Amino acid sequence: MSEAIDILAEMVSHGKLDSDIFTLFIKERIYLDYANKYLDPYQIDIVDLERYL
């Protein structure tokens, strides 16, 4: 999970993804909704939210 978030953050830094949407995605922990629905538990690691906010 954290690796995917890193990729999204990189996309934001290159202007390929809207930073406001990314911030909302992180602050509201929307990524966890997706992860819990579609990923195996071993794929869900801790995401350092402060790193992205």
NORNOR-V324265 format. One record per residue. N is the residue number from 0. PHI is phi in degrees with one decimal (none if undefined). PSI is psi in whole degrees, 0 to 359 (NA if undefined). OMEGA is omega in whole degrees, -180 to 180 (* if undefined). Layout:
BEGIN
N:PHI:PSI:OMEGA ; N:PHI:PSI:OMEGA
END
This chain:
BEGIN
0:none:313:-177 ; 1:-63.1:327:178 ; 2:-66.7:320:178 ; 3:-64.9:320:178 ; 4:-65.2:321:176 ; 5:-59.6:318:180 ; 6:-64.4:317:178 ; 7:-62.9:319:178 ; 8:-61.8:321:177 ; 9:-64.0:320:178 ; 10:-62.7:322:177 ; 11:-63.1:315:-178 ; 12:-64.2:336:178 ; 13:-97.3:6:177 ; 14:75.6:17:-179 ; 15:-93.9:352:180 ; 16:-141.1:138:-178 ; 17:-65.9:128:-177 ; 18:-68.6:327:179 ; 19:-66.2:319:178 ; 20:-66.7:318:178 ; 21:-61.9:316:179 ; 22:-60.6:316:177 ; 23:-61.3:316:179 ; 24:-56.9:320:-179 ; 25:-78.9:309:-176 ; 26:-59.9:318:-178 ; 27:-87.3:0:179 ; 28:54.3:41:179 ; 29:-63.5:328:179 ; 30:-58.4:329:179 ; 31:-69.8:326:176 ; 32:-59.8:313:178 ; 33:-62.4:311:-177 ; 34:-59.1:314:-179 ; 35:-66.1:333:-179 ; 36:-84.7:322:-169 ; 37:-116.6:347:-176 ; 38:-108.4:155:172 ; 39:-74.0:147:-177 ; 40:-53.5:325:-180 ; 41:-67.0:343:179 ; 42:-85.8:349:-176 ; 43:-98.0:104:178 ; 44:-107.3:178:-178 ; 45:-77.2:133:177 ; 46:-106.2:126:178 ; 47:-78.5:92:-174 ; 48:-62.1:323:-178 ; 49:-60.9:332:180 ; 50:-63.0:332:-174 ; 51:-105.4:353:-177 ; 52:-105.2:NA:*
END
